[in-house]
Amino acid sequence: MYEVIESYKLGGVEVTITKTDKPNKLLVSCFNGEFKSEFTVSQYEFENYRRLMNQRITRAFSGESEAD
C-alpha cells in the first residue's frame, strides 16, 4: 500500500491521493459508494490544476458532459 498524501470529500465523492512507485506521479482515487474511478496526475498537475481536476471529478460523478 502506498502512502496517502491527502483524502477529502468532494460532494458525495471520496477522493484519495496516494503516492505511486513512479517518481513525481500521484494516483487519484474517487469513490461515490457505487462507482470507483482512478487516474494518475503529476505532482505539478495536482498542485497547480487541482481546482480543474476537482471540477472534472464532480462533473464525471454527476453525469454531466465535459463538452461545453
N, C-alpha and C positions, 0 to 999 in steps of 0.2 A: 504494500500500500504506500502511496506517495503522500508527501506532506501537504496538508491542506493550507493554502495561502489565505483564503477567505471564504466565508459562507454567509449568504444573506437571502432574504425573501424579496421577490420581485412580483408583487401582487400575490397570486396564488402559486407562483413558481419558486421552488427552492433552487438556488444557484450555488454551486460549489466550485471553487477554483483550486486546482491542485497542480503541483509540480509534475513534470514528466521526466523521462530519462533522457530526453533531448535537451541540450542546452538552450536556454532562452525561450523555451516553449512551455505554455501552460495549457492544461485541459480544463475546459468549461463544461460542467455537467449541469443539466437542467431537468427538473422533475416536477410535475404538477399533480402527482398522485395517481395519474393514469398513464401518461406518456413520458418517455425519457429521451433526451437528446444530448449528444456530446460533440464537441468540436474543439480544435486547438487554435490558440492565438499566440502571437509572440508577446513577450513581456512589454515591448513598446506599444503594441496594439491595445493591450489591457490597460496600460497606464494612460494612454493618450486618446483612445477611442472608446472608452468604457460606456459613455452615455449612448453612443450609437449602437454598441453591442447590446446594451440593455433594452433599447427601443426595438431592436430586431427580435430579441428573445420574447418580449411582450407581444409583439405582432404575431410571431410564429405560433405561440401558445393560445392566442385568441382567435386564430384562424383568419386574420386579416392578410390581404395580399401585400407583397413587397412593392408591387408596381404602383406608381402614383399617377 
